[in-house]
Amino acid sequence: MHLKKEKRNMDSDHLPLNWSWVKLGDIGKIVSGGTPSTKIHDYFNGDIAWITPADLTGYSNKYISSGRRNLSELGLKNSSARLMPKGSILFSSRAPIGYVVIASNEISTNQGFKNLIPNEKVFNEFVFYYLKASRQLAEQNASGTTFKEISSKNFSKLPIPLPPLKEQHNIVEKVEELFSELDNGIENLKKAKEQIKTYRQAVLKFAFEGKLTNGKSEKAKGKGENGELPEGWKWVQLNEVCDKIQDGSHYSPQKKYPVNDGSKFLYLTSKNIRNNYLTFEKTEYVDKEFHNSIYPRCNPEYGDILLTKDGANTGNVTTNTLDEEFSLLSSVCLIKPSKDMLLPNFLKYYIQSPIGFKEITGSMTGTAIKRIILKRIKSAKISLPDIKLQNLIVQEIESRFSVADKMEQSIDESLQKAESLRQSILKQAFEGKLIQQIQEGKGLSNFQRMQVIGAVIKVMDSFSYKKGEMIIAKFIYLVDKLYKLNLNFNYKQWHFGPYSPEIKKLLNTRSGYFNRMGTDAKSFYTLTKEEKLFSYPNPLVNQVKEKLPNLTKIFSKYKVPKERDHKIELLASVCKVIEDEGTNDLTEVYQALKQWKTSKTITGFNNKAEKFSLSEVERALNFIDKQEWFDILA
C-alpha cells in the first residue's frame, strides 16, 4: 500500500539544517497487542498492566500505569500481547485512531494499539507530542470497512522530523510551557463562563423577588407558605392560570421514520428540549395514525411551554417556536398558560429561577432517571404580578440575558481559538519554528518566571520565613544576580530594597498559582496550584531549589523576624549598589546608599544610609568579598 502524506512538505529543505525526516520504524521497535480468551477467568486479574482504547476515553494525562483490567502471567502467555518496558509509547490504532500515552511502568495492550519502544535516538515525550499532532496522518493511512485501522507496516512508515536529542528535550519543554499558559487561560475562560451562569441565576432570583424592576423589593404583604411577596403579587397554583397541563404519549410508536416524506409528523421527546431552545439533532417522525391518537389530548401550539419531566434533562424548559403540528412523548409536559393571566415567557423564566425550579421539581422521583409527576407540576405555586409587570420583568430579564449571551459567545469563540492554538503550537514545534525561538533567545516566559517565584516561596516555606511581597522580591533579586538565572526582571532601587514591579504583577496574576493572605502590610503569599505549576520542567526551578537554601541559611541565625528582614534588605541593597556602581569601596558604596532615596512616611528614613550604619555596610561588603560575589555583581 502506498503511504499517503498529510499536507506537509517532507523535503528536508523545510527543516532546520540539523534535522532530518525518518520513519517511526527507524527510531524504535513497533509492537502490537492482544487479548487472551475472555472466557478463561485465570487469564485476568493478575499483576500485568493491560490497556485498551476504552481506558483512554477521556484520559488526559501524558503517562499511564494501568487500565481497568490486568492480565495474569498465564493470560499474557496465551495471547499476542507483549510486555513492554517503562517509557514505551502507546498509540491506539483503531476505535478510535489517535489516543497516545506513555507507559509509566511495564505494560501491555490489546490489539487496538500499535506501540513504539523507542531507541536511544529519541526522547519519548517528543514522539508523544508528535503523534498527538499526527492523528489525521495516521487516519489517512488506515484501512477497513467496519472500522478503520492502521497496520503495523503503515504505522512504522509514518514520517517524523527528528532533531538532535538535546533539541527534542528543549522542544518538549517549550511545548509544555506554552500548553501550561494556554491551559491556564482556558481554565480562566471556563471560570468566567460559570460566573455568567451564576449571574443568570442571580438575575432570575431578583426577578421573582420583585427586585429587578424596582431596584429593591417593595413592601411585602406578609409571609405566606411560599415566602414573602412584593405588594401586588400573589401566590397561585399553576393549574389555576393555565388552560392545559398535559404530557405526551405514554407509549412509544411502533414505527418511527428518520425522514418526512410529506405525510409524517415530527416526534419530539425530552432529548429535544433544552433551556430556551429546541434541538433537532437525530429527529424522528411518526405516521398520521399515531399522531392523531395523541394530538387531540396533547396539542402543542406556537408559544406554548414545553417542560422536560423525565430523563437526564428533567427541568429543561422552552417556548415552542414551531408553527406546525407535532407529537410529544410523555417525557415532555405541555403547558398552555391562560395568556390574560400568565405570559408564557414569564412562566418559562420562573421555572428556570431557583425558587421556580425548586417549586416545580420538588423532590424528583427516580434514581437513575429523574422524573417530575404531572400532579406536582399542576399543583406547583407561582409568584404572580399583573400582566403589565410580567411583561416588564420579561423585558428586563431578556435585556440582561442578551448581554450575558454575547459574553458567553465571546468566551466560546476564545475556547475554540485556544484549541486551534494548541494545534498551531504543535505544528510550529515539528516544523522547527519553536527551536528557532529558543535559539534566538527571546527570554523567559511569564510562566517560567512564575515557576521560579513559586520555587523561591517553597524554599522560604522550608525555613519558616514570612513570604511578604518585598521579602520574596529581595530573595528573587539575590538568587537571580548571584547565580546568574537571567530572569530579565528590571530591578529598581525601591523603598525596601531592589524590586521589580513585574514581580508584583506575576504574584497577583489571575493564574491562581499564588494566593495573597491578608490585605495590609503584613500580608503574605502561599502556593495554591503547586503540582500544576511544577508539572512542566524548568531547569531554573532546580537551580533555585539547590542554590537558594545557601542564602536563606545565612539569615537563619537571626531569630527575630524584624532583625532578619533588616539583614536581608541590607545584603540585597549593598549588592544592588555594587551592580549599579561597579565598586566595592566602602566610601563609594555608602555614598551611593545616601543617594538611594526612600520615603520617610513609608520606611521611616530619607535614604538607605540613614537606615544602615557604616559599620553594617562594611560587614556586608566583607561578607560579599568572602563569598567572591563582587565579580559576579559588577
Secondary structure, 3 states (H helix, E strand, C coil): CCCCCCCCCCCHHHCCCCCEEEEHHHCEEEEECCCCCCCCHHHEEEEEEEECHHHHCCCCCCEECCCCEEECHHHHHCCCCCCECCCCEEEEEECCEEEEEEECCCEEECCCEEEEEECCCCCHHHHHHHHHHCHHHHHHCCECCCCCECCHHHHHCCEEEECCHHHHHHHHHHHHHHHHHHHHHHHHHHHHHHHHHHHHHHHHHHHCCCCCCCCCCCCEEEEECCEEEECCCEEEEHHHCEEEEEECECCCCCCCECCCCCCCEEEECHHHEECCEECCCCCEEECHHHHHHHCCCCCCCCCCEEEECECCCCCCEEECCCCCCEEEECCEEEEEECCCCCCHHHHHHHHHCHHHHHHHHCCCECCCCCECCHHHHHHCEEEECCHHHHHHHHHHHHHHHHHHHHHHHHHHHHHHHHHHHHHHHHHHHHCCHHHHHHHCCCCCCHHHHHHHHHHHHHHHHHCCCCCCHHHHHHHHHHHHHHCCCCCCCCCEEECCEEECHHHHHHHCCCCCCEEEECCCCCCEEEECCHHHHCCCCCHHHHHHHHHHHHHHHHHCCCCCHHHHHHHHHHHHHHHHHHHHHCCCCHHHHHHHHHHCECCHHHHCCCEHHHHCCHHHHHHHHHHHHHCCCHHHHC
